[in-house]
Amino acid sequence: MSTSPFSKIAQWFGFGAHHDDHGHHHHHHDDNGSGHGHTHGVIDATIATTTRGIWAIKWSFVILAVTALMQIGVVIISGSVALLADTIHNIGDAATAIPLWIAFVLARRKPSKTFTYGLGRTEDLAGIIIVLIILFSALVAGYEAIDRLFHPQMVQHLGWVVAAGIIGFLGNEIVAVFRIRVGREINSAALIADGYHARTDGLTSLAVVLGAVGVWFGFPLADPIIGLLITLAIFAIVWQSARSVLTRMLDGVEPGVIDEIYHAAKHVEGVNAVADAKARWIGHQLHVELAISASNSLPLADANKLTAAVEQELFEHLPALRSANIRFAQSTIADH
């Protein structure tokens, strides 16, 4: 996950290569051998990841707002319905930043008596809202395309329309790279979904260009036909994003996460076996429960050391880890 195809572009945007290691060493310096020192580091990590998320959202909002403003000007002079639909998309896409922004701000709140795990889950809600906005934009695109099939319209100033379409594509692609890259870096399903949304809107902008070229060559129906194809592409993304956001909401994790937990725990000397491992996401933070079996003659001090070592190993293997609850399996007592 850490080596995304966008890492090069990301470095140009000033992300820097130091983020690529996925924060594997965050917890080294915090631990002081006590096994407890990492807690303050973890809280800092929440603020760091939400700050990073808000930073990505803020810039993507600015870039899309500028893109939409430039396009509105061209819509007025050209009367291109295709471009109008695309501009509506870009405004909608900038709007999806708002629920995410709120979710990331809420994720910073300290846990309370009511919300003992904090408010990280608001990210799932934001993810659902984003999926609904993508669905709405697919319906708008589809409606516009079908309407234009039945009522073809002449488009003026095709050169301007092409330019505006290319601007729309570039603005959205930069934002998509931004959001997907940072979303993967901080493990936010909602931010990744939003990145794919920006990418589809970039495709709609390219479709505007292809449609304008078709009209240029005397084939006015090119515009709505391409619009319909794009609508299908957006529906595919709705499905993909909804699946990832709902999986998180229903406490689903990627299969690799559990494999990684087993792998990390078995690394530790003194752990005979891993009896059970569970994990869930709360926002972009991972919470793990683990049952290990060890020798039943282990003194309490050594047992504490063992759980601290397992915890340390888990934090190194899983950068998104927020808390690990480690207990000894019942079989430990009767294993001789």
Disulfide bonds with the S-S distance in Angstrom:
none
